Amino acid sequence: MPVKRFEDLNSWKKARELTREVYQLTNRGGLAKDFALRDQLRRSAISVQSNIAEGFERSSRKEYMLLLGVAKASAGELRSRLYTALDLGYLDERGFKKLRAEADHISRMLFKRIEYLKGLGG
């Protein structure tokens, strides 16, 4: 079945779930009071979801691939910030591994989508 809306993309659905989880995490404990890290975690999660949607809505495949690349980079940025949250004791190992794995999975999905789009050529 062809994808007609960004809401149909599995990568966007997963990014939406991840954004919700990041917001839940950042609303509690010490992380809720660490405004800088809290906001950076939220912004990077939102960036993944938003750039997938924005890219899909663009008028060219090239722009779409570019924004998927930005989304992928934001997933990496989020993973890096999760390490900081772990190191500062805001996340336990279990929570860290879960969120890191989700961000990594999305990153791999985006990589595959970019490679697919490159293969379409012209």
N, C-alpha and C positions, 0 to 999 in steps of 0.2 A: 504494500500500500504506500503510495507516494506521500511524502510529508508536505502538507499544505500550509501549516502554521508552525511557528517556533514552539508553541505549546505541545506539539506532537513529537518533538525531538527528545529522545531519551536523555541526552546529555543535559538539556535544559531542565527536564523533570528532576534529574539527580542534583543539579546545581540548586534548584529551588529547595529541595529537601535539606541540602547541606547548609544553605543560608538560614533556614529555620533553626537547624541544630546549633549553628554558630550563635544566633541570637539568644537561644535558650541558655547556652553556656555562658554567654557574656552578661546575662541578666542576674547572675547569682555569684555569691562568694566574693573573694578579693578581686576577681576580674571585673566585676561590675563597678569597682571603684578605681581601677587602673584605666582611666579614660583614654589614654593614648593607645595602649595595646588593644583595649576593647574596641575602640573605633577603627583601628587598623584591621583587626580581624573581620569586623563587619564589612568594611569597605572592600576588602579583597574578596570576600564571599559574594557580595552583591555584584562585584565586577565580573565574576565568572558568569553568573546568571544573566546579567544585563548585556554583556558583549555577545553572548550566544544569540540572544533575541535580536539585538541591533544588527548583527551581521546577517542574520537570516532575512531581515527586512530590507537590507541594502539592495541596490539595483544590479550589482555585478558579482560574479563569482569571486573575482579578485578581492573585492571589499569584504565579502563574506569570509574568505580564508584569512584575511588580515585580522578581522575581529575575532575569529576563532583562535588565532594565535595570541591575541591579547587576553582572551579568556583563559587559555592554557597557561599563559604567564601568570595570571592572577591566581590560578590554582596552585602554582608553585610558590607564589608569594604567601598564600594562605598556609601552605604546609610549613614554610619557614617560620611564620609567626606562631604556629601551633607548637613548634619546638621551644620558642621563647616562653609560651604559656606553661609548657611542661617544666622547663628549667626553673621558672619562678614559683612553681608549686600551685599554679592555678588549675592545672589539669592533672589527673592521675594517669598512670601509664595506660590503663584500659581505654579511657576516654580519648586520650591522645591517639592511640593506635587506630581506633574506630574512625575518628575524623580525618586523620592522615590518610588512611586507606580509601576513604570516600573521595577525598580531594585527588588522590593519585588515580583512582578509577576514572574520574571525570577527565582528568588530564589525558589519560590513554584513549578515552573515547574521542576527545577532541583531536588528538593526533591522527587517529584512524579516519575521522571525517575529513580532515585537511588533506590527507593522502588520497582519499577517495576523490575529492574535488579536484586535486591536481591531475589525477588520472583521467578526468573527463576532457582535459585539454581545452583548446580554443575558447 
